[in-house]
Amino acid sequence: MLDLSVYSVVSVVLHLYELTLLARVILSWLPLGRDNPVVRFIYDMTEPIMRPFRGVLPPVGGLDFSPMLVFLVFHWVRGIILGFLWRLGI
């Protein structure tokens, strides 16, 4: 049977967003134009969370490590949210 608890739905949504963040990182390595509708959608979905972290860590050898910081903070916040929902039992 399909489990549609709040915990499950939020967990899936957060996981999908995490995959979108990963897709953005991979797309940044590829020579695709941002005029591509799929690329534009992914950038539009992830820019609000990426923007505050850009420039926090200085680039090393031309590499921007701010996405790594985004993933760390995202996992931390995801754990807090899911832990809270788990304790509530919803």
N, CA, C and O atoms as CSV, one atom per row, in Angstrom:
chain,resi,resn,atom,element,x,y,z
A,1,MET,N,N,0.838,-1.186,0.000
A,1,MET,CA,C,0.000,0.000,0.000
A,1,MET,C,C,0.879,1.244,0.000
A,1,MET,O,O,1.978,1.244,0.554
A,2,LEU,N,N,0.390,2.277,-0.615
A,2,LEU,CA,C,1.132,3.524,-0.739
A,2,LEU,C,C,1.092,4.291,0.578
A,2,LEU,O,O,0.019,4.554,1.120
A,3,ASP,N,N,2.267,4.646,1.087
A,3,ASP,CA,C,2.366,5.389,2.342
A,3,ASP,C,C,2.410,6.882,2.028
A,3,ASP,O,O,3.405,7.382,1.503
A,4,LEU,N,N,1.334,7.589,2.351
A,4,LEU,CA,C,1.256,9.018,2.068
A,4,LEU,C,C,1.273,9.854,3.340
A,4,LEU,O,O,0.583,10.871,3.428
A,5,SER,N,N,2.056,9.430,4.321
A,5,SER,CA,C,2.171,10.232,5.528
A,5,SER,C,C,2.897,11.535,5.184
A,5,SER,O,O,3.589,11.626,4.170
A,6,VAL,N,N,2.731,12.514,6.027
A,6,VAL,CA,C,3.397,13.801,5.820
A,6,VAL,C,C,4.908,13.585,5.762
A,6,VAL,O,O,5.596,14.177,4.930
A,7,TYR,N,N,5.413,12.737,6.645
A,7,TYR,CA,C,6.844,12.434,6.669
A,7,TYR,C,C,7.310,11.914,5.310
A,7,TYR,O,O,8.321,12.374,4.779
A,8,SER,N,N,6.577,10.962,4.754
A,8,SER,CA,C,6.971,10.359,3.475
A,8,SER,C,C,6.945,11.371,2.340
A,8,SER,O,O,7.864,11.416,1.521
A,9,VAL,N,N,5.908,12.172,2.291
A,9,VAL,CA,C,5.782,13.168,1.219
A,9,VAL,C,C,6.904,14.200,1.318
A,9,VAL,O,O,7.542,14.524,0.316
A,10,VAL,N,N,7.144,14.712,2.520
A,10,VAL,CA,C,8.208,15.703,2.707
A,10,VAL,C,C,9.567,15.088,2.385
A,10,VAL,O,O,10.413,15.736,1.769
A,11,SER,N,N,9.774,13.852,2.795
A,11,SER,CA,C,11.030,13.164,2.512
A,11,SER,C,C,11.265,13.040,1.007
A,11,SER,O,O,12.375,13.281,0.532
A,12,VAL,N,N,10.244,12.671,0.267
A,12,VAL,CA,C,10.371,12.531,-1.190
A,12,VAL,C,C,10.631,13.888,-1.839
A,12,VAL,O,O,11.479,13.999,-2.725
A,13,VAL,N,N,9.912,14.914,-1.409
A,13,VAL,CA,C,10.096,16.251,-1.985
A,13,VAL,C,C,11.520,16.751,-1.726
A,13,VAL,O,O,12.160,17.297,-2.625
A,14,LEU,N,N,12.013,16.566,-0.505
A,14,LEU,CA,C,13.372,16.997,-0.193
A,14,LEU,C,C,14.409,16.200,-0.985
A,14,LEU,O,O,15.426,16.747,-1.412
A,15,HIS,N,N,14.150,14.921,-1.177
A,15,HIS,CA,C,15.068,14.091,-1.965
A,15,HIS,C,C,15.084,14.546,-3.431
A,15,HIS,O,O,16.147,14.615,-4.048
A,16,LEU,N,N,13.921,14.853,-3.977
A,16,LEU,CA,C,13.854,15.344,-5.359
A,16,LEU,C,C,14.589,16.679,-5.509
A,16,LEU,O,O,15.253,16.924,-6.516
A,17,TYR,N,N,14.462,17.532,-4.499
A,17,TYR,CA,C,15.171,18.811,-4.555
A,17,TYR,C,C,16.681,18.589,-4.474
A,17,TYR,O,O,17.456,19.279,-5.137
A,18,GLU,N,N,17.083,17.630,-3.664
A,18,GLU,CA,C,18.504,17.303,-3.571
A,18,GLU,C,C,19.035,16.806,-4.922
A,18,GLU,O,O,20.146,17.156,-5.321
A,19,LEU,N,N,18.247,15.999,-5.614
A,19,LEU,CA,C,18.638,15.535,-6.945
A,19,LEU,C,C,18.717,16.700,-7.932
A,19,LEU,O,O,19.568,16.711,-8.822
A,20,THR,N,N,17.828,17.676,-7.769
A,20,THR,CA,C,17.865,18.864,-8.620
A,20,THR,C,C,19.142,19.665,-8.367
A,20,THR,O,O,19.753,20.181,-9.302
A,21,LEU,N,N,19.541,19.765,-7.097
A,21,LEU,CA,C,20.801,20.437,-6.775
A,21,LEU,C,C,21.985,19.708,-7.410
A,21,LEU,O,O,22.890,20.336,-7.960
A,22,LEU,N,N,21.968,18.393,-7.327
A,22,LEU,CA,C,23.035,17.597,-7.934
A,22,LEU,C,C,23.059,17.795,-9.452
A,22,LEU,O,O,24.127,17.904,-10.053
A,23,ALA,N,N,21.881,17.841,-10.058
A,23,ALA,CA,C,21.802,18.073,-11.505
A,23,ALA,C,C,22.401,19.426,-11.860
A,23,ALA,O,O,23.071,19.563,-12.884
A,24,ARG,N,N,22.162,20.422,-11.019
A,24,ARG,CA,C,22.729,21.749,-11.293
A,24,ARG,C,C,24.251,21.712,-11.252
A,24,ARG,O,O,24.916,22.309,-12.099
A,25,VAL,N,N,24.793,21.016,-10.274
A,25,VAL,CA,C,26.251,20.917,-10.184
A,25,VAL,C,C,26.805,20.249,-11.437
A,25,VAL,O,O,27.786,20.720,-12.013
A,26,ILE,N,N,26.184,19.163,-11.855
A,26,ILE,CA,C,26.650,18.451,-13.046
A,26,ILE,C,C,26.496,19.325,-14.291
A,26,ILE,O,O,27.386,19.362,-15.140
A,27,LEU,N,N,25.369,20.025,-14.399
A,27,LEU,CA,C,25.146,20.896,-15.564
A,27,LEU,C,C,26.158,22.038,-15.628
A,27,LEU,O,O,26.492,22.519,-16.711
A,28,SER,N,N,26.642,22.469,-14.465
A,28,SER,CA,C,27.621,23.563,-14.471
A,28,SER,C,C,28.944,23.126,-15.090
A,28,SER,O,O,29.744,23.968,-15.500
A,29,TRP,N,N,29.177,21.835,-15.162
A,29,TRP,CA,C,30.411,21.320,-15.773
A,29,TRP,C,C,30.267,21.113,-17.275
A,29,TRP,O,O,31.265,20.942,-17.975
A,30,LEU,N,N,29.044,21.128,-17.772
A,30,LEU,CA,C,28.790,20.835,-19.183
A,30,LEU,C,C,28.617,22.127,-19.981
A,30,LEU,O,O,28.175,23.141,-19.441
A,31,PRO,N,N,28.967,22.085,-21.261
A,31,PRO,CA,C,28.853,23.292,-22.089
A,31,PRO,C,C,27.446,23.504,-22.654
A,31,PRO,O,O,27.282,23.730,-23.853
A,32,LEU,N,N,26.441,23.430,-21.794
A,32,LEU,CA,C,25.063,23.653,-22.238
A,32,LEU,C,C,24.701,25.111,-22.002
A,32,LEU,O,O,25.081,25.700,-20.990
A,33,GLY,N,N,23.973,25.681,-22.933
A,33,GLY,CA,C,23.519,27.052,-22.773
A,33,GLY,C,C,22.371,27.129,-21.777
A,33,GLY,O,O,21.572,26.201,-21.656
A,34,ARG,N,N,22.304,28.231,-21.077
A,34,ARG,CA,C,21.222,28.403,-20.105
A,34,ARG,C,C,19.901,28.761,-20.772
A,34,ARG,O,O,18.890,28.940,-20.093
A,35,ASP,N,N,19.903,28.864,-22.091
A,35,ASP,CA,C,18.651,29.114,-22.797
A,35,ASP,C,C,17.879,27.815,-23.015
A,35,ASP,O,O,16.726,27.845,-23.445
A,36,ASN,N,N,18.503,26.680,-22.722
A,36,ASN,CA,C,17.822,25.386,-22.774
A,36,ASN,C,C,16.745,25.378,-21.685
A,36,ASN,O,O,17.059,25.685,-20.535
A,37,PRO,N,N,15.482,25.039,-22.001
A,37,PRO,CA,C,14.402,25.112,-21.015
A,37,PRO,C,C,14.629,24.232,-19.786
A,37,PRO,O,O,14.274,24.626,-18.675
A,38,VAL,N,N,15.208,23.061,-19.966
A,38,VAL,CA,C,15.451,22.172,-18.817
A,38,VAL,C,C,16.526,22.769,-17.918
A,38,VAL,O,O,16.386,22.779,-16.695
A,39,VAL,N,N,17.590,23.262,-18.524
A,39,VAL,CA,C,18.672,23.881,-17.756
A,39,VAL,C,C,18.147,25.114,-17.033
A,39,VAL,O,O,18.455,25.321,-15.859
A,40,ARG,N,N,17.364,25.929,-17.715
A,40,ARG,CA,C,16.792,27.137,-17.110
A,40,ARG,C,C,15.917,26.774,-15.913
A,40,ARG,O,O,15.988,27.430,-14.874
A,41,PHE,N,N,15.086,25.727,-16.050
A,41,PHE,CA,C,14.219,25.290,-14.956
A,41,PHE,C,C,15.050,24.869,-13.743
A,41,PHE,O,O,14.752,25.258,-12.613
A,42,ILE,N,N,16.086,24.078,-13.984
A,42,ILE,CA,C,16.923,23.598,-12.878
A,42,ILE,C,C,17.623,24.769,-12.192
A,42,ILE,O,O,17.682,24.822,-10.964
A,43,TYR,N,N,18.147,25.698,-12.969
A,43,TYR,CA,C,18.800,26.870,-12.378
A,43,TYR,C,C,17.790,27.727,-11.606
A,43,TYR,O,O,18.097,28.212,-10.517
A,44,ASP,N,N,16.596,27.914,-12.161
A,44,ASP,CA,C,15.570,28.708,-11.471
A,44,ASP,C,C,15.138,28.059,-10.158
A,44,ASP,O,O,14.855,28.751,-9.181
A,45,MET,N,N,15.089,26.730,-10.140
A,45,MET,CA,C,14.671,26.015,-8.925
A,45,MET,C,C,15.751,26.036,-7.838
A,45,MET,O,O,15.430,26.010,-6.650
A,46,THR,N,N,17.004,26.081,-8.226
A,46,THR,CA,C,18.085,25.958,-7.248
A,46,THR,C,C,18.751,27.282,-6.881
A,46,THR,O,O,19.443,27.364,-5.867
A,47,GLU,N,N,18.553,28.300,-7.681
A,47,GLU,CA,C,19.226,29.573,-7.414
A,47,GLU,C,C,18.889,30.166,-6.042
A,47,GLU,O,O,19.787,30.702,-5.393
A,48,PRO,N,N,17.631,30.096,-5.567
A,48,PRO,CA,C,17.338,30.677,-4.251
A,48,PRO,C,C,18.160,30.075,-3.110
A,48,PRO,O,O,18.487,30.781,-2.157
A,49,ILE,N,N,18.495,28.805,-3.187
A,49,ILE,CA,C,19.297,28.205,-2.119
A,49,ILE,C,C,20.795,28.367,-2.388
A,49,ILE,O,O,21.587,28.390,-1.446
A,50,MET,N,N,21.191,28.478,-3.648
A,50,MET,CA,C,22.610,28.608,-3.985
A,50,MET,C,C,23.129,30.034,-3.757
A,50,MET,O,O,24.267,30.219,-3.326
A,51,ARG,N,N,22.306,31.025,-4.041
A,51,ARG,CA,C,22.741,32.426,-3.999
A,51,ARG,C,C,23.360,32.835,-2.660
A,51,ARG,O,O,24.426,33.450,-2.662
A,52,PRO,N,N,22.738,32.520,-1.513
A,52,PRO,CA,C,23.332,32.969,-0.245
A,52,PRO,C,C,24.702,32.355,0.050
A,52,PRO,O,O,25.478,32.921,0.821
A,53,PHE,N,N,25.005,31.215,-0.546
A,53,PHE,CA,C,26.256,30.524,-0.256
A,53,PHE,C,C,27.374,30.885,-1.229
A,53,PHE,O,O,28.545,30.607,-0.971
A,54,ARG,N,N,27.011,31.497,-2.332
A,54,ARG,CA,C,28.012,31.845,-3.332
A,54,ARG,C,C,28.953,32.898,-2.755
A,54,ARG,O,O,28.506,33.929,-2.253
A,55,GLY,N,N,30.216,32.642,-2.825
A,55,GLY,CA,C,31.209,33.588,-2.322
A,55,GLY,C,C,31.576,33.392,-0.868
A,55,GLY,O,O,32.492,34.051,-0.375
A,56,VAL,N,N,30.881,32.495,-0.156
A,56,VAL,CA,C,31.214,32.236,1.246
A,56,VAL,C,C,32.578,31.558,1.334
A,56,VAL,O,O,33.409,31.911,2.170
A,57,LEU,N,N,32.792,30.579,0.459
A,57,LEU,CA,C,34.088,29.910,0.380
A,57,LEU,C,C,34.828,30.445,-0.839
A,57,LEU,O,O,34.259,30.513,-1.928
A,58,PRO,N,N,36.089,30.823,-0.666
A,58,PRO,CA,C,36.826,31.325,-1.833
A,58,PRO,C,C,37.109,30.197,-2.823
A,58,PRO,O,O,37.349,29.062,-2.413
A,59,PRO,N,N,37.083,30.499,-4.120
A,59,PRO,CA,C,37.403,29.471,-5.115
A,59,PRO,C,C,38.849,28.995,-4.955
A,59,PRO,O,O,39.750,29.782,-4.665
A,60,VAL,N,N,39.044,27.710,-5.148
A,60,VAL,CA,C,40.379,27.122,-5.068
A,60,VAL,C,C,40.699,26.537,-6.438
A,60,VAL,O,O,40.034,25.608,-6.895
A,61,GLY,N,N,41.696,27.071,-7.072
A,61,GLY,CA,C,42.070,26.588,-8.393
A,61,GLY,C,C,40.961,26.740,-9.415
A,61,GLY,O,O,40.846,25.930,-10.336
A,62,GLY,N,N,40.146,27.769,-9.262
A,62,GLY,CA,C,39.050,28.003,-10.193
A,62,GLY,C,C,37.793,27.204,-9.892
A,62,GLY,O,O,36.801,27.314,-10.613
A,63,LEU,N,N,37.825,26.403,-8.836
A,63,LEU,CA,C,36.651,25.601,-8.475
A,63,LEU,C,C,35.873,26.279,-7.355
A,63,LEU,O,O,36.453,26.739,-6.372
A,64,ASP,N,N,34.563,26.334,-7.515
A,64,ASP,CA,C,33.669,26.911,-6.513
A,64,ASP,C,C,33.168,25.787,-5.613
A,64,ASP,O,O,32.486,24.871,-6.072
A,65,PHE,N,N,33.508,25.865,-4.338
A,65,PHE,CA,C,33.110,24.824,-3.399
A,65,PHE,C,C,31.824,25.165,-2.645
A,65,PHE,O,O,31.433,24.433,-1.736
A,66,SER,N,N,31.164,26.263,-3.011
A,66,SER,CA,C,29.921,26.620,-2.326
A,66,SER,C,C,28.825,25.569,-2.497
A,66,SER,O,O,28.035,25.397,-1.569
A,67,PRO,N,N,28.723,24.844,-3.635
A,67,PRO,CA,C,27.714,23.784,-3.702
A,67,PRO,C,C,27.916,22.696,-2.643
A,67,PRO,O,O,26.948,22.103,-2.167
A,68,MET,N,N,29.168,22.438,-2.278
A,68,MET,CA,C,29.429,21.458,-1.231
A,68,MET,C,C,28.859,21.947,0.102
A,68,MET,O,O,28.281,21.172,0.864
A,69,LEU,N,N,29.029,23.235,0.369
A,69,LEU,CA,C,28.473,23.825,1.577
A,69,LEU,C,C,26.948,23.773,1.541
A,69,LEU,O,O,26.311,23.508,2.561
A,70,VAL,N,N,26.364,24.024,0.375
A,70,VAL,CA,C,24.907,23.938,0.219
A,70,VAL,C,C,24.427,22.532,0.561
A,70,VAL,O,O,23.440,22.375,1.280
A,71,PHE,N,N,25.115,21.505,0.054
A,71,PHE,CA,C,24.726,20.124,0.349
A,71,PHE,C,C,24.833,19.820,1.843
A,71,PHE,O,O,23.954,19.163,2.400
A,72,LEU,N,N,25.885,20.283,2.494
A,72,LEU,CA,C,26.039,20.040,3.932
A,72,LEU,C,C,24.907,20.689,4.726
A,72,LEU,O,O,24.306,20.053,5.591
A,73,VAL,N,N,24.622,21.952,4.429
A,73,VAL,CA,C,23.547,22.659,5.138
A,73,VAL,C,C,22.194,22.034,4.810
A,73,VAL,O,O,21.346,21.886,5.689
A,74,PHE,N,N,21.993,21.668,3.546
A,74,PHE,CA,C,20.733,21.052,3.142
A,74,PHE,C,C,20.500,19.745,3.902
A,74,PHE,O,O,19.391,19.492,4.374
A,75,HIS,N,N,21.546,18.911,4.022
A,75,HIS,CA,C,21.405,17.650,4.764
A,75,HIS,C,C,21.110,17.903,6.236
A,75,HIS,O,O,20.312,17.188,6.843
A,76,TRP,N,N,21.742,18.904,6.803
A,76,TRP,CA,C,21.518,19.235,8.199
A,76,TRP,C,C,20.062,19.680,8.412
A,76,TRP,O,O,19.391,19.200,9.325
A,77,VAL,N,N,19.584,20.590,7.573
A,77,VAL,CA,C,18.203,21.082,7.680
A,77,VAL,C,C,17.212,19.955,7.389
A,77,VAL,O,O,16.189,19.836,8.062
A,78,ARG,N,N,17.514,19.136,6.392
A,78,ARG,CA,C,16.647,17.991,6.056
A,78,ARG,C,C,16.507,17.057,7.256
A,78,ARG,O,O,15.409,16.593,7.561
A,79,GLY,N,N,17.620,16.784,7.933
A,79,GLY,CA,C,17.586,15.929,9.115
A,79,GLY,C,C,16.743,16.521,10.233
A,79,GLY,O,O,16.011,15.801,10.912
A,80,ILE,N,N,16.844,17.819,10.425
A,80,ILE,CA,C,16.043,18.489,11.457
A,80,ILE,C,C,14.560,18.392,11.118
A,80,ILE,O,O,13.746,18.045,11.974
A,81,ILE,N,N,14.211,18.696,9.877
A,81,ILE,CA,C,12.804,18.662,9.459
A,81,ILE,C,C,12.233,17.258,9.581
A,81,ILE,O,O,11.163,17.064,10.157
A,82,LEU,N,N,12.952,16.273,9.035
A,82,LEU,CA,C,12.438,14.900,9.074
A,82,LEU,C,C,12.425,14.344,10.494
A,82,LEU,O,O,11.519,13.591,10.852
A,83,GLY,N,N,13.413,14.702,11.301
A,83,GLY,CA,C,13.415,14.277,12.700
A,83,GLY,C,C,12.224,14.843,13.460
A,83,GLY,O,O,11.599,14.148,14.261
A,84,PHE,N,N,11.916,16.102,13.205
A,84,PHE,CA,C,10.766,16.742,13.837
A,84,PHE,C,C,9.468,16.050,13.429
A,84,PHE,O,O,8.620,15.766,14.275
A,85,LEU,N,N,9.313,15.779,12.131
A,85,LEU,CA,C,8.105,15.099,11.653
A,85,LEU,C,C,8.016,13.680,12.211
A,85,LEU,O,O,6.928,13.211,12.546
A,86,TRP,N,N,9.146,13.001,12.312
A,86,TRP,CA,C,9.170,11.634,12.846
A,86,TRP,C,C,8.710,11.626,14.304
A,86,TRP,O,O,7.917,10.776,14.710
A,87,ARG,N,N,9.221,12.590,15.091
A,87,ARG,CA,C,8.822,12.660,16.505
A,87,ARG,C,C,7.343,13.002,16.655
A,87,ARG,O,O,6.688,12.559,17.599
A,88,LEU,N,N,6.823,13.793,15.718
A,88,LEU,CA,C,5.393,14.110,15.760
A,88,LEU,C,C,4.543,12.925,15.321
A,88,LEU,O,O,3.354,12.852,15.631
A,89,GLY,N,N,5.157,12.010,14.606
A,89,GLY,CA,C,4.434,10.826,14.146
A,89,GLY,C,C,3.495,11.096,12.985
A,89,GLY,O,O,2.485,10.413,12.819
A,90,ILE,N,N,3.835,12.099,12.180
A,90,ILE,CA,C,2.957,12.398,11.033
A,90,ILE,C,C,3.635,12.116,9.721
A,90,ILE,O,O,3.038,12.312,8.662
